[in-house]
């Protein structure tokens, strides 16, 4: 039996609600934090190995690449925490309705953008 289902292959026409975007971003930031942790552990291991290693890590973190990695890591961590708190609140039965869920998702994204800009300005 052949099923006639609509197929939409144009990804730019698909629109996700804010709640779906925050859920997807929560997962993406979790993966990003895993890879950032690899960098952090490597930098820590190099910095405690010797005074020269510490100086090398310090120079790298003062360069533009180190600052971008630090800002990205802090941004991912802040979003992951905000999204996690939102999920915990939803697990308690709050913000489960469509409107309040979308409003909380928009608020989380807004707070995350503000925090990322503030961290970027402070670290740069």
N, C-alpha and C positions, 0 to 999 in steps of 0.2 A: 504494500500500500504506500503510495507516494503522498507525503504530507506537504501541503502548501502553506508554508510559514513565511511571513515577511522577513526579508534579510536586509539589514542596513549595514553596509560595509564602509560608509563614509563616517569616519570617527569624529570629524569636526561638526557633525550634525547631532551628535549625542550630547545631551546635557544632563549632568548629574546634580542631584539636590545637594545643598551644603552639608547635610549630615553624611552623605556618601563620600564627599570629598574629604571631610575630616577623618572618617574611618580609614580611607585609603592612605591619607597622609600619615596617620598614626602608624600604620604598618611600614610605610616607606622610611619614616624616621627611626623606627626600631632597627631596620636593616642598616641604615646609615650609622646609627650608634654602634652597631657591632663592628663595622669597618673602622670607625673612628677610634674604637677601643684598641684595635690593633696598632694604630699609629701612636696612641697615648702610651701603651705598654712598651713599644719600641723606643720611644723618646725617653721614657722613664728609665728603662734598662741602660740606655746609652748614657744618660745623665748621672747615674749613680756608679757607673763603672770607673770613672776617673775624673779629675778636675778638667782635663782636656775635653772629655765627653760632655761634661756639663756646659762648658763654654760653647761647644759645637751646637748643642741643642738650644742654648740660649740665643745664639746667633740665628739659627734657623727660625726660631719662633719670633724673632724681631724682624725678620724679612717678610715680604709681602705674602709668600706662600704659607708661612707659618700663621700669619694673621688670618688669612682666608680659611685655613683649616680650623683655627680656633673659633672664629666666628661661626663657621658652618657647624662645628660640633656643639657649641653652646646653643645655636638656633635649633638644631635637631633635638637636643636634650630638653630645651624649654617647650617645644611643641609636643614632644612625647609626654612630658609631665602634664601639660595642660589637657591634652587629649585623654590621657589616662585618668585624670581627675574627673573629666566630663563623663567618661565611661563608667567610673565608679558611682557618680551621682545618678546616672541613668539606671544602674543596677539596683539602686535603692528605690526606684519607682518615680523619680522626678525627671522632667524633660522628656518623657516618652511620647507625648503627643507630637503630631507632625509640626505644628507651628512652633512650639517651644523647643523642639529638637533642632529645627532649622535655625532658630534664633540663637540658641546656645552654640551651634556650630559656627555661625557667623561671628559671634562674640569671641570664640576661641581663635579663629583665624585672625581677627582684628588685633587681639591682644598679642598674638604671636608675631605679627608683622611689626607692631610697635616695639616689642622686646628685642627683636632682631635688629631693628634700626638703632635702638639705644645701645645695644652691645657693640654693634659695628662702629658707632661713633666713639664709644669709650675705648675700644681696643685699637682703633686705627690711629 
